[in-house]
Amino acid sequence: MGAIDGILEKPFRGERLELEDIVRLLESDEVEKIGHAAHRMMLRLHPEFPLTTFVVGRNINYSNVCDTHCLFCAFARPKGHPEAYVLTREEILEKVRELVDVGGTEVLMQGGTHPDLGIAFYEDLLRTIKKHYPNVHLHSLSVAEVRRMAERDGLSVRDVLRRLKAAGLDSLPGAGAEILDDRTRLFVSRKKGSWRLWIETMEAAHEVGLHTTATMVIGLGESLEERALHLLRLRDSQDRARARGFMGYLAFILWTFQPEHTRLALLGYDSRVSSEEYLKH
């Protein structure tokens, strides 16, 4: 048996991978073997394979104004910057119309943490889209935007999520997870706070009836142990969701850090992730 064979067989014996197991897999260069095990587990969980589904969606960035100042971001602009913008309702509705015209069904709408936009702005925006396009699924906003609304308007995170859901929000994307461990997270996105705040916000979304997705960014200078902790913390959170009867996280999306035009690159971080490493994760 190879060095990782015993680890890969653990889930098929009903055992769960531990931190050390995940680190060893991430250290391994046997990507095809890891992929084969993942495929076997997928077939066990989803015997209906090869049935595959997809949606046609569109990303709409309603604004690029943000004061969170993440070191890996090349998108945000400060308020008053000549390149800063907030799209009008008409511009946003036109983008949704273009999506619907080609058979699209989902809008992922996100911006930055705009200091002047409170929850009323977002409620009106969601209601306006739903009024014109009631069948479009609004998989929109982010933990950072939700927490900014709560902070700005003196509301609890749960109250914000309840109001957004009532206004038309269908699900909450997993944006902003970055790395769910504070050593790296508080370096690259200090204003987003501890990883626990991201998890708490997601679990609040589950409690008010929203399902969510989960993300992870690699290549920020994090260790393999931090990546493994990220995955374990998502698994723990999903366990809690399922134990309470919630759907929880319906997808996991992996991103690789793209250093161009970022402050992190100026600090010397340019740890591009290979395609093989991406597939392994």
Secondary structure, DSSP 8 states (H G I E B T S, - for coil): --TTHHHHHGGGGT----HHHHHHHHH---HHHHHHHHHHHHHHH-TTTT------EEEEE-B-B--S--TT-SS-B-TT-TT--B--HHHHHHHHHHHHHTT--EEEEE----TT--HHHHHHHHHHHHHH-TTSEEB---HHHHHHHHHHHT--HHHHHHHHHHHT--EE--TT-S-SSHHHHHHH-GGG--HHHHHHHHHHHHHTT-EEEEEEEE-SS--HHHHHHHHHHHHHHHHHHHHTT---EEEEEEEE---TT-HHHHTT------HHHHHH-
